[in-house]
Amino acid sequence: MIIKPERIEQYKETYLKQYGLELSDKEATSQLLNLMELVKTVYGDNVIRIVSIDNQNQRCE
């Protein structure tokens, strides 16, 4: 699974604000992939619907 560089940066910024720790791109990517797997496990087939809603919201910004 490929994560857009801007998403990695967004995650790193959020993590820094929340926990006061800087992540490398590699650490952030690893954590994001783990998070995505967790979401996929919890929501199953509904993940596609959630991603679609997120993409629609981003276009409105």
C-alpha positions as CSV (number, residue, x, y, z in Angstrom):
1,M,0.0,0.0,0.0
2,I,1.4,3.4,-1.0
3,I,0.9,6.4,1.3
4,K,1.1,9.9,-0.2
5,P,4.0,12.0,1.1
6,E,1.7,14.7,2.2
7,R,-0.2,12.2,4.3
8,I,3.1,11.1,6.0
9,E,3.9,14.8,6.7
10,Q,0.5,15.4,8.1
11,Y,0.8,12.4,10.4
12,K,4.2,13.4,11.5
13,E,2.9,16.9,12.4
14,T,0.0,15.5,14.3
15,Y,2.2,13.1,16.2
16,L,4.6,15.8,17.1
17,K,1.7,18.1,18.4
18,Q,0.1,15.2,20.3
19,Y,3.2,13.5,21.8
20,G,6.0,15.9,21.4
21,L,8.1,13.4,19.5
22,E,9.4,13.7,15.9
23,L,9.1,10.7,13.7
24,S,11.2,9.8,10.7
25,D,9.5,9.2,7.4
26,K,10.2,5.5,7.9
27,E,8.7,5.4,11.4
28,A,5.6,7.4,10.3
29,T,5.0,5.2,7.3
30,S,5.3,2.1,9.5
31,Q,2.8,3.4,12.0
32,L,0.4,4.6,9.3
33,L,0.5,1.1,7.7
34,N,-0.2,-0.5,11.0
35,L,-3.0,1.9,11.7
36,M,-4.5,1.2,8.2
37,E,-4.4,-2.5,8.9
38,L,-6.2,-2.0,12.2
39,V,-8.9,0.1,10.6
40,K,-9.3,-2.5,7.8
41,T,-9.6,-5.3,10.5
42,V,-12.2,-3.4,12.5
43,Y,-14.3,-2.0,9.6
44,G,-13.7,-4.7,7.0
45,D,-15.4,-4.0,3.7
46,N,-16.7,-0.7,5.0
47,V,-13.1,0.8,4.7
48,I,-13.8,1.6,1.0
49,R,-16.8,3.6,2.0
50,I,-14.9,5.5,4.7
51,V,-12.1,6.3,2.3
52,S,-14.6,7.5,-0.3
53,I,-16.2,9.8,2.3
54,D,-12.8,11.2,3.3
55,N,-11.9,11.8,-0.3
56,Q,-15.1,13.7,-0.9
57,N,-14.5,15.8,2.2
58,Q,-11.0,16.7,1.0
59,R,-12.4,17.9,-2.4
60,C,-14.7,20.3,-0.5
61,E,-11.9,22.0,1.4
